[in-house]
Amino acid sequence: MMETNMQAIEVNGFVDENHQLHLEQELTVNGPTRVKVIVLYPLSENGDESEWLSAASQNPAFEYLKESAEDIYSTKDGKPFQDQV
């Protein structure tokens, strides 16, 4: 894949009930062209660690961790950590 220089712009938008992204202003990009989109959104005030662990465990980006070659640690490795709060 050929690496290209990228330019970043910031625009606001919203996600509707159908999970579709809508921008609040027109882009100043000459199109048609492909773009990369990074979406930043506030964390749920009711969210907890289990929500993030669940999302990470289902994310295909971490599938390689299920391979036996990645299973290099056991419960006998290291020492217990006791936080001195």
For each residue, the residues with C-beta under 8 A, 3 or more apart:
1:
2:
3:
4:
5:
6: 36
7:
8:
9: 27 28 29
10:
11: 23 24 25 27
12: 23 24 25
13: 21 22 23 24
14: 21 22 24
15: 19 20 21 22 39 41
16: 19 20 22
17:
18:
19: 15 16
20: 15 16
21: 13 14 15 37 39
22: 13 14 15 16
23: 11 12 13 26 27
24: 11 12 13 14
25: 11 12
26: 23
27: 9 11 23 31
28: 9
29: 9 33 35
30: 33
31: 27
32:
33: 29 30
34:
35: 29
36: 6
37: 21
38:
39: 15 21
40:
41: 15
42:
43: 47
44: 47 51
45:
46:
47: 43 44 51 52
48: 51 52
49: 52 53
50: 53 54
51: 44 47 48 54 55
52: 47 48 49 55 56
53: 49 50 56 57
54: 50 51 57 58
55: 51 52 58 59
56: 52 53 59 62
57: 53 54 62
58: 54 55
59: 55 56 62
60: 63
61:
62: 56 57 59 65
63: 60 66
64: 67 70
65: 62 70
66: 63 70
67: 64 70 71
68: 71
69: 72
70: 64 65 66 67
71: 67 68
72: 69
73: 77 78
74: 77
75:
76:
77: 73 74
78: 73
79:
80:
81:
82:
83:
84:
85:
